[in-house]
Amino acid sequence: MGNRVLGVDTINRKGETLKKLSIIIPCYNEAATITAVLARVAQAETCGLEKEVIVVNDGSTDGTGRLLEKLQGDGVKVIHHERNQGKGAAIRTALEQVTGDIVLIQDADLEYNPDEYPALLRPMLNDHVEVVYGSRMLRKGNRQGALPFLVGGMLLSLLTNLLYKAGITDEPTGYKVFKTNLLKSIDLKCTGFEFCPEVTAKIRKRGYEIKEVPISYNPRSVSEGKKISWRDFILHVFILFKYRFFE
């Protein structure tokens, strides 16, 4: 049975009724982009699912918080961290407020395009998929950003495949989508960018397949606000080994 829409209820082949998509947006010092991101998210198609947007202002100091106060409402909920705690901490805070059946992580910059939500959601709505990652590597013609970021991402994906037999091409992708009950059942410890390897490791240790779909990518430079660094690469590697052999 293919997916069918009954009002805003979507029934997948597994017989699950999926009504609402929760979009989590961790946000730290993104005053230059958050208004545009929220506008794109508001306009994005969600395959008939009701849309819930939860933005966590993670201790921003650039005016992001003031902007979000004006932008909240009409389906957008804003939560404030008094101090910067990291992407993982922001996701965990938002997850406590999620009421949707599916959770999608959306970065607060303009690197990822909400127009691609339908491609990310269809595997869950049509099949037995519990986890979907958007792969920048599967879309031909994508800009991949500075060489260190490209190589780092490829190495992390390779290591993930070696340790967890994940069979994926883009482990550190910003577009990750989960069935809510699965994501909430995982005991996440992350506070920063290590959310990516931790959630990937714990999902694969439970035996869940990660479905990848091609996505576009508009990388920004460090000077434009990109925050991940070589230190995060080292931490990612540590986390992948930690959860494979020690926990």
C-alpha positions in Angstrom: 0.0 0.0 0.0 1.4 3.3 -1.0 1.1 6.3 1.2 -2.2 8.1 1.1 -3.3 11.4 2.6 -6.4 11.6 4.8 -6.6 15.2 5.8 -3.2 15.5 7.4 -2.9 11.8 8.3 -0.4 9.8 6.2 -0.4 6.1 6.5 2.8 4.3 5.4 3.3 0.7 4.4 4.0 -0.2 8.0 0.5 0.9 8.9 1.7 3.9 11.0 -0.4 7.0 11.0 2.0 10.0 10.6 0.4 13.4 11.2 3.0 15.9 12.2 6.6 16.9 11.3 8.7 18.6 14.0 11.5 20.7 12.6 14.3 21.4 15.1 16.5 24.4 14.4 19.6 24.8 16.6 20.6 28.4 16.3 23.8 30.2 17.5 24.7 33.7 16.2 22.8 33.4 13.0 21.2 36.9 12.8 22.2 37.2 9.2 20.3 34.1 8.1 17.7 33.0 10.6 14.9 35.2 9.1 15.4 33.7 5.6 15.7 30.2 7.0 12.4 30.4 8.8 10.7 31.9 5.7 11.9 29.0 3.6 10.8 26.5 6.3 7.4 28.1 6.4 7.0 27.7 2.7 8.4 24.2 2.5 6.1 21.3 1.4 5.9 18.5 3.9 3.9 15.8 2.0 0.7 16.6 3.8 2.1 16.6 7.3 1.3 19.3 9.8 4.4 21.4 10.6 5.9 22.2 14.0 9.0 24.4 14.2 11.1 24.6 17.3 14.1 27.0 17.3 16.6 26.9 20.2 18.5 30.1 20.5 21.7 28.7 22.0 23.0 31.7 23.9 23.4 33.9 20.8 25.1 37.3 21.3 24.6 38.9 17.9 20.9 39.9 18.1 19.6 36.5 17.0 17.5 36.3 20.2 15.8 39.6 19.5 15.0 38.6 16.0 13.5 35.3 17.1 11.3 37.0 19.6 9.7 38.9 16.7 9.5 35.7 14.5 8.0 33.3 17.0 4.4 32.4 16.9 2.3 31.0 14.0 3.8 27.5 14.3 7.2 28.7 15.5 8.2 28.0 19.1 11.4 29.6 20.4 13.4 28.3 23.4 16.4 30.3 24.8 19.5 29.0 26.3 21.1 31.6 28.6 24.5 30.5 27.5 26.0 28.7 24.5 25.9 25.0 25.1 26.3 23.5 21.6 24.3 22.0 18.8 23.7 18.7 20.5 22.5 20.4 23.7 20.1 22.5 21.6 18.7 19.5 19.8 18.2 17.7 23.1 16.4 20.7 24.6 14.1 20.9 21.6 13.4 17.2 21.6 11.8 17.6 25.0 9.1 19.8 23.4 8.6 17.8 20.2 5.0 16.6 19.6 5.4 15.4 16.0 5.7 11.9 14.6 8.9 12.7 12.6 11.8 14.9 13.6 13.9 16.7 11.0 17.1 18.7 12.0 17.4 22.0 10.1 20.6 24.1 10.4 20.0 27.9 10.9 22.3 28.9 8.1 21.5 28.7 4.4 23.6 25.7 3.5 20.6 23.3 3.4 17.5 23.9 1.3 14.0 23.2 2.9 12.6 22.8 -0.6 14.0 19.3 -0.3 11.9 18.2 2.6 9.6 16.0 0.4 12.6 14.0 -0.8 13.7 13.5 2.8 10.2 12.5 4.0 9.1 10.2 1.2 11.1 7.2 2.4 9.4 7.3 5.8 6.0 7.9 4.3 6.2 5.2 1.7 8.3 2.5 3.2 9.6 1.0 6.5 12.4 3.5 6.9 13.0 4.9 10.4 16.0 7.1 9.6 16.9 9.3 6.6 20.0 11.2 5.9 20.4 13.8 3.2 23.6 13.1 1.3 25.6 16.0 -0.2 27.8 13.4 -1.9 25.0 11.8 -3.9 24.0 15.0 -5.7 26.2 15.5 -8.8 27.4 19.0 -9.3 27.2 20.0 -5.6 29.8 22.5 -4.3 31.5 20.7 -1.5 33.2 23.7 0.3 36.8 24.0 1.4 39.0 20.9 0.9 39.5 20.2 4.6 35.8 20.0 5.2 35.3 17.7 2.2 38.1 15.4 3.1 37.1 15.4 6.8 33.5 14.4 5.9 34.7 11.6 3.6 37.0 10.2 6.3 34.2 10.3 8.9 31.9 8.5 6.5 34.5 5.9 5.7 35.3 5.3 9.4 31.5 5.0 10.2 31.2 2.4 7.5 34.2 0.4 8.8 33.1 0.5 12.4 29.3 0.2 12.0 28.7 -1.2 8.5 26.5 1.8 7.9 26.8 1.9 4.1 26.5 5.7 4.0 28.2 8.5 2.0 27.7 11.5 4.2 27.8 10.9 8.0 28.2 14.5 9.1 25.3 15.8 6.9 23.2 18.5 8.5 19.9 16.9 7.2 19.0 14.0 9.5 15.4 12.8 9.9 14.1 10.3 12.4 10.9 8.7 13.6 10.3 10.6 16.9 9.8 7.6 19.1 13.2 6.2 17.9 15.1 9.4 18.5 13.5 10.0 21.9 14.4 6.4 22.9 18.2 7.1 22.4 20.1 8.3 25.5 21.9 11.2 23.9 24.8 12.6 25.8 26.1 15.1 23.2 26.4 18.8 23.6 28.1 19.9 20.4 28.6 18.8 16.9 29.3 15.3 18.1 25.5 14.8 17.9 26.1 13.4 14.4 28.5 10.6 15.2 26.7 9.7 18.5 23.3 9.4 17.0 24.6 7.5 14.0 26.6 5.1 16.2 23.7 4.4 18.5 21.2 3.9 15.7 23.5 1.5 13.9 24.2 -0.5 17.1 20.5 -1.1 17.3 20.5 -2.4 13.8 18.5 0.4 12.1 19.2 1.1 8.4 20.1 4.6 7.4 18.4 5.6 4.1 20.2 8.3 2.1 18.7 10.6 -0.4 20.6 13.2 -2.6 20.4 16.8 -1.5 21.9 20.1 -2.7 24.4 22.0 -0.7 25.4 25.6 -0.5 28.5 25.7 1.7 29.7 28.7 3.5 33.2 29.6 4.7 34.6 30.1 8.2 34.6 33.9 7.4 30.9 33.6 6.6 30.1 32.0 9.9 30.9 28.3 9.6 31.6 27.1 13.1 32.8 23.5 12.8 36.6 23.0 13.0 39.3 20.4 13.0 38.8 19.9 16.8 35.3 18.7 16.0 36.8 16.2 13.5 39.0 14.8 16.3 36.0 14.6 18.6 33.9 12.9 15.9 36.5 10.2 15.5 36.8 9.7 19.3 33.0 9.4 19.6 32.8 6.8 16.8 35.4 4.6 18.5 33.9 5.2 21.9 30.5 3.9 21.1 31.8 1.0 19.0 34.2 -0.5 21.5 33.5 1.0 25.0 29.8 1.7 25.4 
